[in-house]
């Protein structure tokens, strides 16, 4: 019975990382109607950048983390927006979506070719000292992952609900044309959203790196699961993506432990198909009839 | 001096030119209507004045200043607001949030909140519904929200595109009453309206467009009684 609780924390830990990437999906979808199929690589690249700062430049951990978030925001946020999004979004959504698939391959195989095809170790961020509560032993790393993700997501929610920038993001998501009539610079806002997404994936990168090791191809799985999570929870709701992420993490962890480790990736798909059949707008999604 | 002057305006989409030289003038305190059949380019006039569609040739002067091809943000700052056609609200945000977004370009200030109260006095139903989702309002209430939102910046000029489109007769009478009330307060309005006869009743001046060109113009009264206009557009 105690392992049920241990697995709960383990599932929430990995799930909260999926949730961050899934929330990024939702943000980009809402403001620019873009599905970023390079989202997985947007998590992998910052992990490599973090390794670079830690092992090559020998930055202390906190400095390396801040530097990683900044580099990620500029590279995967600002640069991607200027070079890809600004040019392609004019031609419709599909060219940009296809371009993100290309971008994911470019990042993935550049890392393999020019950096390393091997898995790089990543130092533990939090102490691996187990925490004992009653008879149950938790990994403190997992608990800290959940807490860190909660802080990041909570801050993001506050930003969206309470600040002018957040209101503008909601406005663009709900009625783009009207937003520009009211003087909201939609293009600049799309840029800000890409930067926010990149910051979010950078945090996810640093949390997931000690769990998965840093390897060029781990983005495939992370990107897919975040995508499932966003669909399961509802692509137009941040809390939907949060729920979806946690659910995917839990399902994956429990099914690996109790059913089959080899099929661990399949169970999230079962849920995905079930949701698409029964509630296609996602568990917390809203039907976009007004769009 | 006219508040708004449009000279020989040309604009269009891609290779297609829709406006082939539109000229019009709005004096302060007036309600001016643009009428004409579908495809005359009425809404296109608004989009090109408001910086949403590039002006290819011609000039727009606002309060004596050249504003041709200025961004919506710049025009809002100079005192022009635009209420586009169709129901245009942020459906998942509350009525009050929708209103406040009308003043997005301004800093949140006590004066702004007073202005919100003034809008509530003009549209009491909005105060009543201020915590409701804008998407749950009726068509007429949404139109009031849109007009209230455009008043929030205390504009010199409101561009009003088809305010009664798709509204029930009783509701559109109410909207026209409100527009007249705004005029009594000295609000200048340039309006495109499908209900031409009704619009002309409250207009000081009117322009009739056809296929992207000026066709007739005159006082609201004169245009309403013009036999040619009656035959062509008023369906009488």
Interface residues (C-beta under 8 A of the other chain):
Chain A: X164 X167 X168 X170 X171 X174 X175 X177 X178 X180 X181 X182 X183 X184 X185 X286 X290
Chain B: X50 X52 X71 X72 X73 X76 X77 X82 X84 X88 X89 X90 X91 X92 X93 X97 X100 X101 X102 X104 X105 X108 X135 X149
